Amino acid sequence: MHRSLLFLSPCRSFRPTLKLFKGYATSTTTKSTMRPPIGTKRILPLPAKVTEMKLRCTEFDQYGQVKENIGDFLKSDFCQHHSLLPRDLRTVDTYSVYQKPTILVRPEAILVNVAHLKALLKSDMVVLFDTYGSTDSYNQSVFIYDMQERLKSQKDGLPFEFRALEAILISVTSSLQSELDILEGPVNKLLGDLEDLADIEESMNGDKLRDLLQYSKKLAKFERDALSIRDALEEVLDNDDDLAAMYLTDKRAGKHRAPQDHEEVELLLEAYYKQTEEIAAKAATLRQHMRSTEEIVQLILDVSRNSLMWYDIRLTIITLSATVVSGYGAILGMNLKNYFEDDPYAFGVISGLALMSGLGAFAIALRKLRTLAKIKP
């Protein structure tokens, strides 16, 4: 009996140890099964959906009335609705303020990106895009009013898309002309002040030169903008297929036009091409006047600088001559006996010799200076 008890008690004492061992083995097995196999790549989760870009625009019907107020439209839906390709919308990207002017002709629409206006023209609709960060809100408001009046009126007999295009070109050329008028007045006044003032110190002050530099930069930017608009119009005028494809109303009515049959739209674009070219030429002429004035100012400054240098060199030569004259006094003024004190003619001879030496040094230095500078006496 005692032996059986002694035999059973050790078995009971080992049960917790076995349970702990089983638990450790189970946890180890579970951890080993959760580890990824060696050599496999870790796969990162991808985002569920990429946010699609949107366009802010306002739609006008064929009578100039607002069909859809300012709203956000997905680019994919917009392209599908107006039969466009996604790359076509790069020309009217509303998130970019500064873009190259472009007139893009498509089978069912005309995309226009000129100056402060970005629009889509169709045979019965105008879509005006809102540019983020644009500061031409006044010009856009004036354009919307003028476009609505032109779309309502059909006296000129132009198709719908040409009336909308003409409203855009009128707004652009008017904006360019007003900007040029704003720059032209102060520039002419500044150039007149710089040319009329006789006093160099008064005319060459820092404020006027700083204003001249600022206006020169503004005119350079304005000329580039005007030339880029002219180039966009010229690019369309040089392509007969694009000119014929701009008759969207005839396409809608099933009327086919030959590539050479585009006199109406060509005359329309040619008129505003000439006007834009005249504005750019006027800005170029004004810049040329500014460059001429800058050259005159530079010449005046060069003459003034040369005069100062000439005066400084002459003063140096006079100082050299005086130094030569004073050298005799320094030598003879030492407390040494030279036996000239008792001679009645020594002072006059030494003084004359000193003056002649000083004049000789002055003449030699001046002659050498004129020889080097090649200036006639």
C-alpha positions in Angstrom: 0.0 0.0 0.0 2.7 2.4 0.8 4.6 1.4 -2.3 1.6 2.2 -4.5 1.2 5.6 -2.9 4.8 6.3 -3.3 4.6 5.2 -7.0 1.5 7.3 -7.8 2.6 10.5 -6.1 5.5 11.2 -8.4 3.2 10.8 -11.4 0.9 13.5 -10.0 3.8 15.8 -9.3 4.9 15.6 -13.0 1.5 16.5 -14.5 1.9 20.3 -14.2 5.3 20.0 -15.8 3.9 18.1 -18.7 1.1 20.6 -19.1 3.6 23.5 -19.2 5.7 21.7 -21.7 2.6 21.0 -23.9 1.6 24.7 -23.7 5.1 25.8 -24.6 5.1 23.4 -27.5 1.7 24.6 -28.7 2.7 28.2 -28.5 6.0 27.6 -30.3 4.2 25.7 -33.0 1.6 28.5 -33.4 4.3 31.1 -33.7 6.3 29.1 -36.2 3.2 28.6 -38.4 2.5 32.4 -38.3 6.0 33.3 -39.6 6.2 33.9 -43.3 8.4 31.5 -45.3 11.9 32.5 -45.9 12.5 34.2 -49.2 9.0 35.4 -49.8 8.3 39.2 -50.5 6.1 41.2 -48.2 3.0 42.5 -50.1 1.9 46.0 -49.1 -1.8 46.9 -49.3 -2.7 49.4 -52.1 -5.0 52.3 -51.6 -8.6 51.5 -52.4 -9.1 54.3 -55.0 -7.0 57.1 -56.4 -8.7 60.5 -56.1 -9.6 61.7 -59.6 -9.0 65.3 -60.6 -12.0 67.6 -61.0 -12.8 70.6 -63.2 -14.6 73.7 -62.1 -16.7 75.2 -64.9 -19.9 77.0 -65.9 -22.0 75.9 -68.8 -24.0 78.4 -71.1 -26.6 77.3 -73.6 -27.1 78.6 -77.1 -29.0 81.6 -75.8 -26.4 82.7 -73.4 -28.2 81.5 -70.3 -26.4 79.6 -67.5 -27.2 75.9 -67.7 -25.1 74.7 -64.9 -23.7 77.0 -62.2 -20.1 76.7 -61.0 -19.5 73.1 -60.0 -16.9 70.4 -59.9 -17.0 67.7 -62.6 -14.8 64.6 -62.8 -12.4 64.7 -65.8 -13.5 61.2 -66.9 -17.2 62.1 -66.9 -16.4 65.4 -68.7 -14.4 63.7 -71.4 -17.1 61.1 -72.0 -19.8 63.7 -72.1 -18.1 66.0 -74.6 -16.2 63.3 -76.7 -12.8 64.4 -75.6 -9.6 62.5 -74.8 -8.0 63.0 -71.3 -4.9 64.6 -72.9 -7.0 67.3 -74.5 -7.8 68.7 -71.1 -4.1 69.5 -70.5 -4.5 72.7 -72.5 -7.2 73.9 -70.1 -5.8 72.6 -66.8 -7.6 74.8 -64.3 -5.0 74.2 -61.6 -2.3 76.0 -63.7 -2.5 79.7 -64.1 0.4 80.2 -66.5 0.1 78.1 -69.6 1.0 78.5 -73.2 -2.0 79.9 -75.2 -3.6 77.2 -77.3 -6.5 76.8 -79.7 -7.2 73.1 -80.0 -9.8 71.9 -82.6 -11.5 68.6 -82.1 -14.3 66.8 -84.1 -17.1 68.1 -81.8 -15.6 70.9 -79.8 -13.0 73.7 -79.8 -10.8 74.1 -76.7 -9.5 77.6 -76.2 -6.8 78.6 -73.6 -5.9 82.2 -74.3 -4.7 84.7 -71.6 -7.2 84.7 -68.7 -9.9 82.6 -70.5 -10.2 78.9 -70.8 -13.3 77.6 -72.6 -14.8 74.7 -74.5 -16.9 75.8 -77.5 -19.5 73.5 -79.1 -22.3 74.0 -81.6 -24.9 74.8 -79.0 -22.9 75.2 -75.7 -20.1 77.1 -74.1 -18.2 75.7 -71.1 -16.2 78.3 -69.3 -13.5 76.9 -67.0 -12.7 78.6 -63.7 -8.9 79.0 -63.2 -7.7 78.5 -59.6 -5.6 81.4 -58.4 -6.5 83.7 -61.3 -6.5 87.5 -60.6 -8.5 88.5 -63.7 -12.0 88.2 -62.2 -13.0 91.7 -63.5 -12.1 90.8 -67.1 -13.9 87.4 -66.8 -17.0 89.2 -65.5 -16.9 91.6 -68.4 -16.4 88.7 -70.8 -19.4 86.8 -69.5 -21.7 89.8 -70.0 -20.4 90.5 -73.5 -20.6 86.8 -74.5 -24.2 86.5 -73.3 -25.1 89.6 -75.4 -23.4 88.2 -78.5 -24.9 84.7 -78.1 -28.4 86.2 -77.9 -27.8 88.4 -80.9 -27.7 86.8 -84.4 -27.5 89.9 -86.5 -24.0 89.2 -87.9 -25.0 85.8 -89.2 -22.1 84.0 -87.7 -22.5 80.4 -86.4 -22.8 80.0 -82.6 -19.3 78.8 -82.1 -17.8 81.7 -84.0 -19.8 84.2 -82.0 -18.4 82.7 -78.8 -14.9 82.6 -80.2 -15.1 86.2 -81.2 -16.3 87.2 -77.7 -13.2 85.4 -76.3 -10.8 87.2 -78.8 -12.4 90.6 -78.1 -11.9 90.1 -74.4 -8.3 89.0 -74.8 -7.3 91.9 -77.1 -9.1 94.4 -75.0 -7.3 93.1 -71.9 -4.0 93.3 -73.7 -4.7 96.9 -74.9 -5.7 98.1 -71.5 -2.6 96.5 -69.9 -0.4 98.2 -72.5 -2.1 101.6 -71.9 -1.4 101.2 -68.1 2.3 100.5 -68.8 2.7 103.1 -71.6 1.9 106.2 -69.5 4.4 105.8 -66.7 7.1 104.5 -69.0 6.9 107.5 -71.3 6.9 109.8 -68.3 9.9 108.1 -66.9 11.8 108.2 -70.2 11.0 111.9 -70.6 12.3 112.7 -67.1 15.5 110.9 -67.7 16.1 112.5 -71.1 15.1 116.1 -70.2 17.0 116.5 -66.9 20.3 118.2 -67.4 21.8 117.6 -64.0 23.4 114.2 -63.9 23.2 113.8 -60.2 19.5 114.6 -60.2 18.6 112.4 -63.2 20.7 109.4 -62.2 19.2 108.8 -58.8 18.5 105.3 -57.7 14.7 105.5 -57.7 14.4 106.4 -61.3 16.9 103.7 -62.4 15.0 101.1 -60.2 11.7 102.1 -61.8 13.3 101.8 -65.2 14.4 98.2 -64.5 11.0 97.2 -63.1 9.1 98.6 -66.1 11.5 97.0 -68.4 10.8 93.6 -66.9 7.0 94.2 -67.0 7.2 95.1 -70.7 9.3 92.1 -71.5 6.7 89.8 -69.9 3.8 91.6 -71.6 5.6 91.3 -75.0 6.1 87.6 -74.5 2.4 87.1 -73.6 1.2 89.0 -76.6 3.6 87.1 -78.9 2.5 83.8 -77.5 -1.2 84.6 -78.3 -0.2 85.7 -81.8 1.6 82.5 -82.3 -1.4 80.5 -81.2 -3.6 82.2 -83.7 -1.0 81.8 -86.4 -0.7 78.1 -85.7 -4.5 77.7 -86.4 -4.4 79.9 -89.5 -1.6 77.8 -91.0 -3.7 74.6 -90.8 -6.5 74.4 -93.3 -7.9 71.2 -91.8 -8.3 72.8 -88.4 -10.0 75.9 -89.9 -12.5 73.7 -91.8 -13.1 71.6 -88.7 -14.1 74.7 -86.7 -17.5 74.8 -88.4 -19.2 72.7 -85.7 -22.7 73.9 -86.6 -22.4 72.6 -90.2 -21.0 69.3 -88.9 -24.1 69.0 -86.7 -26.4 69.7 -89.7 -24.5 67.1 -91.7 -22.9 69.6 -94.1 -19.4 68.7 -95.2 -16.8 71.4 -95.8 -13.7 71.1 -98.0 -10.3 71.9 -96.4 -10.1 75.1 -98.4 -13.6 76.3 -97.6 -12.9 78.3 -94.4 -13.0 82.0 -95.5 -15.3 83.1 -92.8 -13.4 81.8 -89.8 -10.1 82.7 -91.5 -11.1 86.4 -91.8 -12.3 86.4 -88.2 -9.0 85.0 -86.8 -6.9 87.1 -89.2 -8.4 90.3 -87.9 -7.5 89.6 -84.3 -4.2 88.2 -85.3 -3.3 91.6 -86.8 -4.6 93.4 -83.8 -2.5 91.2 -81.4 0.5 91.7 -83.6 0.1 95.5 -83.5 -0.1 95.4 -79.7 3.1 93.2 -79.6 4.9 95.6 -82.0 3.9 98.6 -79.9 5.3 96.9 -76.8 8.5 96.1 -78.7 8.8 99.7 -79.8 8.4 100.9 -76.2 11.0 98.4 -75.0 13.4 99.6 -77.7 13.0 103.2 -76.4 13.7 102.0 -73.0 16.9 100.2 -74.2 18.0 103.3 -76.0 17.5 105.4 -72.8 19.4 102.8 -70.8 22.3 103.1 -73.3 22.2 106.9 -73.0 22.2 106.6 -69.2 25.1 104.1 -69.4 27.1 106.5 -71.6 26.5 109.4 -69.2 27.6 107.3 -66.3 30.7 106.3 -68.3 31.6 109.9 -69.1 31.1 110.9 -65.5 33.3 108.0 -64.3 36.0 108.9 -66.8 35.9 112.5 -65.7 36.4 111.5 -62.1 39.3 109.2 -63.0 40.9 112.0 -65.0 40.6 114.4 -62.1 42.0 111.8 -59.7 45.0 111.2 -61.9 45.7 114.9 -62.4 45.6 115.4 -58.6 48.0 112.5 -58.2 50.4 114.1 -60.7 50.2 117.5 -58.9 50.9 115.7 -55.6 54.0 114.0 -57.2 55.3 117.4 -58.4 54.9 118.9 -55.0 56.7 116.0 -53.4 59.6 116.5 -55.8 59.8 120.2 -54.8 59.6 119.5 -51.1 62.4 117.0 -51.4 64.9 119.8 -51.8 63.7 121.4 -48.6 63.9 118.1 -46.8 67.5 117.5 -47.9 68.8 121.1 -47.3 66.8 121.5 -44.1 68.8 119.0 -42.1 71.0 120.3 -39.2 74.2 119.8 -41.2 76.7 122.3 -42.4 76.5 122.7 -46.2 78.1 126.1 -46.5 75.1 127.4 -48.5 74.0 129.7 -45.6 76.6 132.3 -46.4 76.1 132.3 -50.2 73.7 135.2 -51.2 72.5 133.4 -54.3 72.1 129.9 -52.9 68.5 130.3 -51.8 67.3 131.6 -55.2 69.2 128.9 -57.2 68.0 126.1 -55.0 64.4 127.4 -55.1 64.5 127.8 -58.9 66.0 124.3 -59.3 63.3 122.8 -57.1 60.5 124.5 -59.0 62.0 123.5 -62.3 62.2 119.9 -61.1 58.6 119.9 -60.0 57.4 121.4 -63.3 59.5 118.9 -65.2 58.0 116.0 -63.3 54.5 117.3 -63.9 55.1 117.8 -67.6 56.6 114.3 -68.1 53.8 112.6 -66.1 51.1 114.5 -68.0 52.6 113.7 -71.4 52.9 110.0 -70.5 49.2 110.0 -69.3 48.0 111.6 -72.6 50.1 109.1 -74.5 48.6 106.1 -72.7 45.0 107.5 -72.8 45.3 108.6 -76.5 43.7 111.9 -75.7 44.6 114.9 -77.8 45.8 118.0 -75.8 
